[in-house]
């Protein structure tokens, strides 16, 4: 995985899209910035953090991912692999459905993924330092070079979705104490049923992660 390091950028996601448009996609590539001034969050919200946080976007061909991965749940897949890596280094981070990183009951980051043709563009924002009292931050020191290289090595190993889902389905119980936004409405996940494809069945309908 080629990694481009930037001091400051408006959005790693936008930068990567423009980079691929100009240079074409030939192999997995990532962009990491120290400062992001106009990041893209879920539901078109902005995700702007302080210098020292993680601002990451990467592009990967869907053919470089496991054959059993439901395309609509790629964000869960990308997020959970990073979550597992952080936990291996001592963090207590967990993943709220579908792709929000939490420490206890405070959000510390999230993932947004788009599919353009055969290429997934994934953006991850993670608070490594305190932003404000409404958000948490990672409970271990984050070594960007070490962790990101290891993360991308794990992605390229094509870990099967069934192995990721078996762990994610257990952790899903933590999400039941939380709410998620569906059709612009905050909905409790207390009675949600998690399906094998990463979707949930709630309020008599099937809902996929759309980010």
N, C-alpha and C positions, 0 to 999 in steps of 0.2 A: 504494500500500500504506500503510494507516494503521499507525503504530508507537506502541505504548504503552511508555513508559520507566518502570521501577520501580526504587526504591533497593534493596529487598529483598523476596523472595517465597519461599514454600516450594517452589513448582515453577511455572515459566512454563507448562508443559504443562497442569497442573491449573488454573491461573489462566485460561488461554485457554479451556479447556473450559467452565468455569463462566461466563465472560464471554459466550460464544456462547449458552449455555443461557439466560441471563437476557435477552440483547439480540437474539438471533437473528443468524444470519450474513447479511450484506448485501453485503460486499465483502471482498477480501483484507485480513487484519489480522495484526499481529505483536506480540509482547510480548518486551521485553528487560529483564533485571534485572542490577544490579551484583552482588548476592549471591543465591544460591539455597541454601536450607537442606535441601531434601528433594527433589532432582531425580530424575527417572526415567531409568534407564539401560537397556541391553539386558538381556533375560531377567530383568526386574524388579529388577535391581540399582540401587543409588542412584548418582547422579552429582552429587557435591558438590564445589565448587571454591572457591578463594579469591576475595575481592573483587578485581576487576580482570580476571577471566576473562569469557568470553562465554557467557551463558545466554540462549538464544533459542528461541522457539516461534512458529510462524505457521500460519495457516489459509488454505487456498486451494481454490476449487472445482475439481474435476477437469476441468470444461469450460473452465477457463482454462489448461489444460496441453495440450501437443501431442497430436494425435489418435493418434499411433503409440506413445505411451508405455505400456509394459506396467504396469498398475496395481500389480503386486506388486514392481516395481522402482523405485517412486517415490523411495525413500530413496537409491538409487544416483544417480538423476537430480538430486535436490536437493543431495546431497553433492558430486557432481562439478562442478556449476556453481560452487559456492562454492570448491572446490579450484582450479579454473581461474582464478577471479578473484584468489585469493591468489597463485597462481604468476605472474600477470601483473604483480603488484606486487613480485616478487622472491623469494617464498617457494619452498622446496623441498619443500613438503608433498605427500604422495601419498595415494591412497585405497586402503586394503586392502579386499578383498572382505569383506562387501558395502558397508559404509559407515562404516569407521573411519578417522579422519585420523591420519596418521603423519608424523613427521620422522625420517628414517633408520629405525631399528628400534624407535622408541618411540612409543607411542600418545599423541596429544595431544587427542583428542576423538572424537565420534561423533554419529550421527544416529539418531533413532527416529521412525517414521511410522505413523500409524493412519488408516484410512479410516472415516469415520462418515457413512453415507449417501453424498452426493456431495462431501463436504468432507474434504480431507486435513488432518490435524493433524500438523505436523512439528516435532520438537524437536531443537535442535543445541546441543551443549556443546563448547566449545573452550578449551583452556588457552592463555591469552595470557601468563601468567607461570608461573614454576616452582611446581609443587605439591609434588612429592617426587621422589626419585631413580628411582622406578619409571615415571614418566611424563615425557614431553617437553613442550615448549611451542612456540608459534609462533615462527618465526625472523625475523619482521618486526614492526614496530609496527603495531597494528591500530587504524585510525581508524573507530570504530563508526558514526558518522553517514555518512561517505563510503562505506565498504565495504558497509554494509547497504542503503543506498539504491540503490547500484549493483547489488547482488545481486538485490534485488527487481525492479529494472528488467529484468535479464536473465531472471528467471523469467517475467515477464509478456510477454516477447518470444516465448514458446512455441518455444524452440529444439527442433528435432525430435530424438527419441530416437536416430535413426540416426546423427546427427552426434555426439551425446554418446557413444554406444556405440563408434563408430569410434576415438575417443581412449581411452576407458576400456579397451577390449580390448587395446590396446598396453600400457597401464600395468598390466594384470592380471598380467603376468609377475612383477612385484615381489611379488605376493601368494603366489607359489609357494614362497617361502622361509618362509612363515608358516603358522600354524594357525588354524582357526576352530572354533567350538563348534557341533556338530550333534548333536541329541538328547542334550544334556548331556555330550558327549564331545569332547575336543580332537582334531581331525582335520587332518592335513597337507594343504595345498592343492597340493602338488608335482605331482600327476597330475590335478588337476581340469581339466575342460574348461568354458570359459565359453560359454554359449549366448546367442543374440541377445536373448532376453527378459530377460537379466540373471541367470538362474539358472545353476547349475553342475551338471555331471554328475560325480559322485564316488562311489566305492564302489558302482558299478552302480545308482545312483539319482539322480534329478533333485532338486536342493535349491534352494529359493527363499530369498531374503532375507525373513525374517519379522519384521523390525523396522524 
